Amino acid sequence: MSLALIHLFVLIVLANGAPILARNLLGNKADYPIDGHLRFIDKRPLFGHSKTWRGLIASLVLTSLLALLLGYALQTGLLIALAAMGGDLLTSFIKRRLNLPSSSMAPLFDQVAESLFPALLVMNVFALTPWSISLLVLAFILFDLLFSRLLYKIGLRRRPY
């Protein structure tokens, strides 16, 4: 694995983990749902209560700052965070349409969107190949599924996924 690929992996992990960090640090402060409690035509929430502005902003800010610290442009961090959060919102939207509750587990589905979208968006910056993108997504899936359980056991996550 190249250093650039490791950097991208760490940035994607932070982009997806920043909302959890923000929730643990801030509690219920600034806990405003992105969908504003709006409902889709099927009468279900657009995304659900766990997709908050606090989490989105935390992802954008922290990922951008880490990108700068690693020697990448601020915009690179913003793109990674936007794509990761976009993937997260897309999977939440689809899960609501499938009548799955907010924060429900959809193994692989969640992790692929949250890692593939950012990788595709910055593939030129990190000189990614189809093979390196596949490796990155697989590594993120394994990391997320294993690390989420650890965070749950030590009390930083509300669910083991």
Summary of the structure (lengths in Angstrom):
residues: 161
radius of gyration: 15.4
end to end distance: 26.1
largest distance: 46.4
contacts: 520
relative contact order: 0.16
helix: 63%
strand: 2%
